[in-house]
Amino acid sequence: MLSSLNVMVLNEAVTIPMFTQFIDEELHFQPTEQIERTTTQMLQALAKWGKVLKAGRTEA
């Protein structure tokens, strides 16, 4: 159903509960290894979809 709106669902997600605990005194976000790992997985999936969708746009 979402594909008819040109929306693709990524199964990968980054969950950051109580995100304020990861902000240091200089107001920089300091993620845990798990947050970094899941972020990498999500961005890799997004990059794969980006390549596929870009190829579809250039063919039209």
C-alpha positions in Angstrom: 0.0 0.0 0.0 2.8 2.5 0.9 4.6 1.6 -2.4 1.8 3.2 -4.3 2.8 6.5 -2.5 6.4 5.9 -3.5 7.3 5.1 0.2 9.5 2.2 1.1 9.5 0.7 4.6 12.9 0.0 6.2 12.8 -2.8 8.8 15.9 -1.5 10.4 15.4 1.2 13.0 17.4 3.0 15.7 15.8 3.1 19.1 17.2 5.7 21.5 15.3 5.6 24.8 15.7 8.6 27.1 18.0 10.3 24.6 19.0 13.1 27.0 21.2 10.6 28.9 23.5 10.5 25.9 24.1 14.2 25.6 27.4 15.4 27.3 28.2 18.7 28.9 29.2 20.2 25.5 25.7 19.2 24.1 27.2 16.5 21.9 25.4 13.2 21.4 27.5 10.3 22.7 25.9 7.1 21.5 26.5 3.6 22.9 28.1 0.9 20.7 24.6 -0.6 20.2 23.2 2.7 18.9 26.2 3.1 16.6 25.7 -0.5 15.3 22.0 -0.2 14.7 22.5 3.3 13.1 25.1 1.7 10.7 22.7 -1.1 9.8 19.8 1.4 9.1 22.0 3.7 7.0 23.3 0.7 5.0 19.7 -0.4 4.2 18.8 3.1 3.3 21.8 3.4 0.9 20.8 0.1 -0.8 17.2 1.4 -1.3 18.6 4.8 -2.5 20.6 3.1 -5.2 17.6 1.0 -6.4 15.2 4.0 -6.4 17.8 6.2 -8.1 18.2 3.7 -10.9 14.4 3.6 -11.3 14.3 7.4 -11.7 17.0 7.6 -14.3 15.4 4.9 -16.5 12.1 6.8 -16.8 
